[in-house]
Amino acid sequence: SQNVTGGGIACEGTNTVMVGLDGSVSGINYQLYRGAVAVGTPLAGTGSAISFGPQNVSGVYTVMATNTITTCGGGMTGSATVSINPAPVAYNVTGGGNYCAGGSGYTVGMANTNVGIFYQLYRGSVTVGGPVPGTGAAISFGTFTASGTYTVLATNMLTSCSAAMNGSAVIGINPNPSVYSVTGGGAYCTGGSGVPVGLSFSSSAINYQLYNGSSMVGAAIPGNGSTLSFGNQLAAGTYTVRATNPVTGCAIDMTG
């Protein structure tokens, strides 16, 4: 008769609770049982201690030994009790997106939570704020402007069992168009041809819209990587220019 070894308490998915025997005999097969249910196949004795490996189901484990020649068998001494605590339920991380530089950022949250579970937000490997308790419903960690990939780790504070939540929220920052100076303007005589308005420089793939006060003047003009002219303007007023990236939607007023 050998002694059953191992057992203990662990979290679901950790594979840390081992069950074995403190010795074994060659020519003897050892069958592990959980209650009355056989677990795996019999292990042949080696003349030393043997292991049945990690056990992931709660229960009381015993071992039956059988002589392969005579078929005589008997139970080994003692038992090992295994308790597996469940990991927190995995819900989806929500939020994220791309915003223009200087904007207010995006919210990050959880689609659902459980009471008694605490949810810790991470940006990469760095914790963001403190753990937020579950409510049984969706939660928000707040609005964030720092770019990066946000993930969430849920922990049961009673059992210390943790689980990564599903997915992530990615926040990206799109740059605003470069700022250049509005040029031109001046006075002209009634009946004259007006005065030119333009930009000291322009960027390719950026659209530039001229305004007189709050009113748009003509259509937006694409940048060309050089100075830009909106032509001669006849209407009196204060002219400004707003640049927009048509891909990201980021826009900014030019200087002056």
Residue pairs with C-beta under 8 A, 6 or more apart in sequence:
1 65
1 74
1 76
1 77
2 21
2 22
2 23
2 24
2 25
2 30
2 63
2 65
2 76
2 77
3 21
3 22
3 23
3 76
3 77
3 78
4 19
4 20
4 21
4 61
4 62
4 63
4 76
4 77
4 78
4 79
4 80
5 18
5 19
5 20
5 21
5 22
5 49
5 80
6 17
6 18
6 19
6 20
6 51
6 55
6 61
6 80
7 17
7 19
7 61
7 79
7 80
7 81
7 82
8 16
8 17
8 81
8 82
8 83
9 17
9 83
9 84
9 85
10 16
10 17
10 82
10 83
10 84
10 85
11 84
11 85
11 86
11 87
11 159
11 160
11 161
11 162
12 56
12 84
12 85
12 86
12 87
12 161
13 56
13 87
13 163
15 54
15 56
16 54
17 54
17 55
17 56
17 82
17 84
18 51
18 52
18 53
18 54
18 55
19 32
19 51
19 52
19 53
19 55
19 61
19 80
19 82
20 49
20 50
20 51
20 52
21 30
21 49
21 50
21 63
21 76
22 49
23 48
23 49
24 30
24 43
24 45
24 46
24 47
24 48
24 49
24 50
25 45
25 47
25 65
26 44
26 45
26 46
26 47
27 45
27 67
27 68
27 69
28 44
28 45
28 65
28 66
28 67
28 68
29 42
29 43
29 44
29 45
29 65
29 66
29 68
30 42
30 43
30 44
30 45
30 50
30 63
30 64
30 65
30 76
31 38
31 41
31 42
31 43
31 63
31 64
31 65
31 66
32 38
32 39
32 40
32 43
32 52
32 61
32 62
32 63
33 39
33 61
33 62
33 63
33 64
34 55
34 57
34 59
34 60
34 61
35 59
35 60
39 52
39 55
39 61
40 52
40 53
42 66
43 50
43 52
45 65
52 61
52 63
55 61
55 82
56 84
57 82
57 84
58 82
58 83
58 84
59 81
59 82
60 79
60 80
60 81
60 82
61 79
61 80
61 81
61 82
62 75
62 76
62 79
63 75
63 76
64 73
64 74
64 75
64 76
65 73
65 74
65 75
65 76
66 72
66 73
67 73
85 156
85 159
85 161
86 161
87 161
87 162
87 163
88 114
88 117
88 154
88 155
88 156
88 161
88 162
88 163
89 114
89 117
89 154
89 163
90 154
90 163
90 164
90 165
90 166
91 110
91 111
91 112
91 113
91 165
91 166
92 110
92 111
92 112
92 165
92 166
92 167
93 108
93 109
93 110
93 111
93 150
93 151
93 152
93 165
93 166
93 167
93 168
93 169
94 108
94 109
94 110
94 111
94 138
94 169
95 106
95 107
95 108
95 109
95 140
95 150
95 169
96 106
96 108
96 150
96 168
96 169
96 170
96 171
97 106
97 170
97 171
97 172
98 171
98 172
98 173
98 174
98 248
99 105
99 106
99 145
99 171
99 172
99 173
99 174
100 173
100 174
100 175
100 176
100 248
100 249
100 250
100 251
101 173
101 174
101 175
101 176
101 250
102 176
103 145
104 143
104 145
105 143
105 144
105 145
105 146
105 171
106 143
106 144
106 169
106 171
107 140
107 141
107 142
107 143
107 144
108 121
108 140
108 141
108 142
108 144
108 150
108 169
108 171
109 138
109 139
109 140
109 141
110 119
110 138
110 139
110 152
110 165
111 138
112 137
112 138
113 119
113 134
113 135
113 136
113 137
113 138
113 139
113 154
114 134
114 136
115 133
115 134
115 135
115 136
116 134
116 156
116 157
116 158
117 133
117 134
117 154
117 155
117 156
118 131
118 132
118 133
118 134
118 154
118 155
118 157
119 131
119 132
119 133
119 134
119 139
119 141
119 152
119 153
119 154
119 165
120 127
120 130
120 131
120 132
120 152
120 153
120 154
120 155
121 127
121 128
121 129
121 132
121 141
121 150
121 151
121 152
122 128
122 150
122 151
122 152
122 153
123 144
123 146
123 148
123 149
123 150
124 148
124 149
128 141
128 144
128 150
129 141
129 142
131 155
132 139
132 141
134 154
144 150
144 171
145 171
145 173
146 171
147 171
147 172
147 173
148 170
148 171
149 168
149 169
149 170
150 168
150 169
150 170
150 171
151 164
151 165
151 168
152 164
152 165
153 162
153 163
153 164
153 165
154 162
154 163
154 164
154 165
155 161
155 162
156 162
174 245
174 248
174 250
175 250
176 245
176 250
176 251
176 252
177 203
177 206
177 243
177 244
177 245
177 250
177 251
177 252
178 203
178 206
178 243
179 243
179 252
179 253
179 254
179 255
180 199
180 200
180 201
180 202
180 243
180 254
180 255
181 199
181 200
181 254
181 255
181 256
182 197
182 198
182 199
182 200
182 239
182 240
182 241
182 254
182 255
182 256
183 196
183 197
183 198
183 199
183 200
183 227
184 195
184 196
184 197
184 198
184 233
184 239
185 195
185 197
185 239
186 195
187 195
188 194
188 195
193 232
193 234
194 232
194 233
194 234
195 232
195 233
196 229
196 230
196 231
196 232
196 233
197 210
197 229
197 230
197 231
197 232
197 233
197 239
198 227
198 228
198 229
198 230
199 208
199 227
199 228
199 241
199 254
200 227
201 226
201 227
201 228
202 208
202 223
202 224
202 225
202 226
202 227
202 228
203 223
203 225
203 243
204 222
204 223
204 224
204 225
205 222
205 223
205 245
205 246
205 247
206 222
206 223
206 243
206 244
206 245
206 246
207 220
207 221
207 222
207 223
207 243
207 244
207 245
207 246
208 220
208 221
208 222
208 223
208 228
208 241
208 242
208 243
208 244
208 254
209 216
209 219
209 220
209 221
209 241
209 242
209 243
209 244
210 216
210 217
210 218
210 221
210 230
210 239
210 240
210 241
211 217
211 239
211 240
211 241
211 242
212 233
212 235
212 237
212 238
212 239
213 237
213 238
217 230
217 233
217 235
217 239
218 230
220 244
221 228
221 230
223 243
230 239
230 241
233 239
240 253
240 254
240 256
241 253
241 254
242 251
242 252
242 253
242 254
243 251
243 252
243 253
243 254
244 250
244 251
245 251
